[in-house]
């Protein structure tokens, strides 16, 4: 895309140079417009990434809710198994069931933590992209004011 834009700008410059003398102001204006186009592309790419990350967050939150329910039920089963072992401490089958229930509850809590971490990571990435967009927008505004002040011939 950049090559196409640069080729387009070069062809415009060459046509101006053959038709008439190219002024420094028009070259400067074209360079500023190229920078504006580049910044606009970066902003649009960041906005697309932000939208993708927000969609990911929504899906992660849905999965997180399911894992939270699962984790809660497994923790309740582990507590029940623990209570059964406490009542009948000599039964090895109950002890194994309790151990499995605690293992299941532990893995479910790890899944919850994993999705919480993913959500936090995506939110951090979104805020980073928004800060970049603010920076690009301020640069864009500066360039647009420069174009307005370049005298047209």
N, C-alpha and C positions, 0 to 999 in steps of 0.2 A: 504494500500500500504506500509506504514511504517512497519507494523507488518511483512509483507511478506519479506521486505528487511532485517529487523533485524533478522528474522528467518533464512534467507539465509546466512547472515553473521555469525550467531552463528553456523550454520551447517558447514560452511567452517572452522571456528575456531576449532570446535570439531573434524573434520576429520584431521586437521593438528595436533591436540594434540595427537590423537591416532597413526597417521602414524609416526610422528616425533615430537620432541620438538618444540614448537612454540616460535619463538624469539620475543622479545619485539618490534623489528623494524617492523615485519610483522603485529603485532597487532596494532601498531601505524599507519601503512599505511592503514589498514582496517578502523580504526576509522576516519582517515582523508578522506578516500574515502566516508565513510558514510556521513560525514559533507558536502562534495562536492555534493553528491547526494541530500541531503536535501536542500541545497542552490539552486541547479539547479531546483528542484521542485518548490521552492518559486518563482524563476525568471519566470519559465514557467507559473505559475498561475497568476502572475502579468501581464505578457504579454497578457494572455488571457483576463484578466479584462480590460487592456488598449484597446485591440481590440474591446471588447464589448462596452466600453464607447465611443470610436470613432464612432462606428456604431450608437449608441444612439444620439450622437451629430449631425450626418448627418440627421437623421430622425427629430430631434428637429428643426434643421435649416430649413428643408422643411416646417414643420408645422408653424414655426415662420414666414416664408415668406408669407404663406397663411393668418395667423392672421394679419400680417402687412397690407396686401392688404385690408382685411376685416375691420380692424380698420380705415384705411384711408377713405374707402368708407362710413363707418358709421359716421366718423367725418365730412365728407362733407355733408352728409344728415342732421346731427345735425346743421351744420352751415346754411344750406338752411332753415331748420325749424325755426331757430332762426331769420333769416332774414324775413321770412314770419310773424312771431309773431311781429317783430319790425314794419313791415308795417301795420299790422292789430292787434293792441294790445288788442282789445276787444273780439277777437274770442277765446273762451275757447277750442274749438276743436284743433285749431292750437297750443295752449299752451300745450295741452296734447300730441300732436304729437311731439312737440319739446322736452318735458320732456322725452318721450319714446326714442326718437332719442339720446338724451344725455346719457340716461341710457344704451342704446345699445353700444354707443361709449365708455363709461366708462368700461363696461364689456369686450369689445374687447381689450381695452388697458391693462386691468388686465391680459388677456390671453397672450398678448405680453410680459408683464413683467414676467409672470410665466415661459414662455419658455426661456426668456433671463436668468432668474435665474437658470433654469435647465442646460442650456448650460454652464454657468459659474461654476456651481457646478461640472459638469462632467469634465471640463477642469482642475479644481483644483484637482480633484481626480486623473486624469491622471498624472499631474505633481508630485503629492505625490508618486504614484506608480513608476514613473521613477526615482525619488530620491532613493526610496527603492532598485530598481534594480541596481542603481549605487553602492550603499552600498554593496549589495550582490555580485556584480561582483568584487568589490575590495577584499572582503573576500575570494571569490572563487579563485582569482589570488594568494592571499597569501597562501591559502591551497595547490594549485597546485605547487607552488614553494617549499613548505615544503615536498611534496611527492617526488619531484625530488631529494631532498637532503637526503632522507632516504636511507641508503645503503641497497641494495638488497642482500639477502643471498642465 
